[in-house]
């Protein structure tokens, strides 16, 4: 039986095991990339935590996930003093001896003697370590079956992976594919591709990969308690219908609408990063007009804090960095971002002005981006992540392990920026797009010409400033990532979780939880002329956004499908401003004018312990992950014990001193404290408890009020958005 070099291990391995030289069958023809690399990947040998790490492991280095078979072949066959593979004594090769436990191995036993995989490696070594022919077939695609399934709790679903080869053959490669679940708590997958559902409703994606190709299986796991007659739910706009359609499949019901007080606090924090004052809360809660929530949103969109707050967020992504730019340039860059938001510049225009920025820095503040992100490859990677939500950085060195991106894609994006340079100009520097050397592929040495992601590579560089072509493609309404990425980022901010999560990691193997919703939001955004404010109006008007954070029996275990509002951490700057506002004592920031709020800090390097402790980013990357939002013990202890916070509570000119001096009635004081800290009136029980505490300490009423305020600062209701 003749086997081509592209035969799949699952079909071929073991067919010749135990057969001597006298066998009538033709010896197997091996191809290193097709037959051996999948085993190195399957057993984790070339993972980034083992021999695939940048420096290798214990002197043995493989390319991560097998992206460079030629280098791996050299490492195995020519390095290590020839001991890694011994054709004369295959079983004594370190590759087999260590992996099978015959020799101590830091990675433990990865392969067992007698298995098909062991025999395949043994026979390849015994055959003289063939690399294969250049025209051997290669894998061009894989397909996972089934594509999707609805699974009950604890149900099992085996997956099959079929490879399509360049010669047209199709073969089962399940045994040597790698699998990974994007939500282990919902469904796990073993190394053989057996998916086991958990006991939490939701949906999950399981990635399969083989020889650089990937595909995805999706499972919907509904609640076992079916809702046979799903109610007709009122909808404020298209968002509600699309979310409710998904909830119906999961047999979940949405939580009821949030109270006016909860909505008030939520929308203030979400739109302007600022708490409502007691007076603002009182006025809104007294408004009985049916359009009061919509009118509140309009007022917030018109406030200066809107531009302050969102400029802070975009300064993180676009890396406003005083240490790199200097004070004057960094502030000008920040002001350009803030002014663009204040003027509601269409988002596509905003992005084009950054991507294609040119001219003197004094006239084109957006060009400062290219001073902070100074390398062409980093420019392409940062802008892809910021504006498309696509991470291509790892493709600089190897094929993206979970997506389609290769080194060709990475260097094709880099080529758009190799013309960028700065030249001296009156009053500073000027960004120009000049001539540049060709971008060269690091492995092949061939030139790589500028081309957009997923586009065919051209045969020559485009004429003129290539960034203008990129900007036009990137911001087109037909771009498959641009509008979707922005609406997903905004949705994640307002709902607590992206439709794609993380928001800047869009890929085939990380699919949206509600693709219909993501598509509809993107179309709505593009149809509005990329109007950021209109997108906010639409999201905040939905019943989904306005839902209560109180779960019901059907949705209490689901935090991925927007059946209820999620308890969300606020940013470090927002929390510090909330403390300052409620205590009536502003913070003093080094180098900033008096009265400056934390959300107005354009310089992320402004020293401040509280901001650092609560997760302010350093802006060294465009990744949203730089800003940490996970609560910590240190944060809890700081709010409990901080002398600075206690000083604000007890300040003679602060809010508590003023309230106790001007409100002699304990019931009225209790009400004012709740409106100040929680933006709501106290319940009757809370009112009575507060009054009793104040009445028992009439000899030091201000101290008693400070105690109450301190206790309110240390509650989840104050620290979180809900």
Secondary structure, 3 states (H helix, E strand, C coil): CCCCCCCCHHHHCCCCCCCCCCCCCCCCCCCHHHHHHHHHHHCCCCCCCCCCCCCCECCECCCHHHCCHHHHHHHHHCCHHHCCCCHHHHHHCHHHHHHCCCCCCCCCCCCCCCCHHHHHHHHHHHCCCCCCCCCCCCEEEEEEECCEEECCCCCEEECEEEEEECCCCEEECHHHCEEEECCCCCEEECCCCEEEECCCCEEEEEEEEECCEEEEEEEEECCCCCCCCCCCCCCCCHHHHHHHHHHHHHCCCCCCECCHHHHHHHHHHHHHCCCCCHHHHHHHHHCCCCCHHHHHHHHHHCCHHHHHHHHHHHHHHCCCCHHHHCHHHHHHHHHHHHHHHHCCCCHHHHHHHHHCCCEECCCCHHHHHHHHCCCHHHHHHHHHHHHHCCCCHHHHCCCCCCCCCCHHHHHHHHCCCCCEEEEEECCEEEEEECCCCCEECCCCCCEECCCCCCCCCCCCCCCCCHHHHHHHHHCCCCCCCHHHHHHHHHHHHHHCCCCCCCCCCCECCECCCCHHHHHHHHHHHHHCCCCHHHHHHHHHHCCCCCECCCCCCCCCCCCCCCCCCCCEECCHHHHHHHHHHHHCCCCCCCCCCCCCCHHHCCCCCCCCHHHHHCCCCCCCCCCHHHCCCCCCHHHHHHHHHCHHHHHHHCCCCCHHHHHHHHCCCHHHHHHHHHHHHHCCCCCHHHHHHHHHHHHCCHHHHHHHHHHHHHHHHCCHHHHEEC
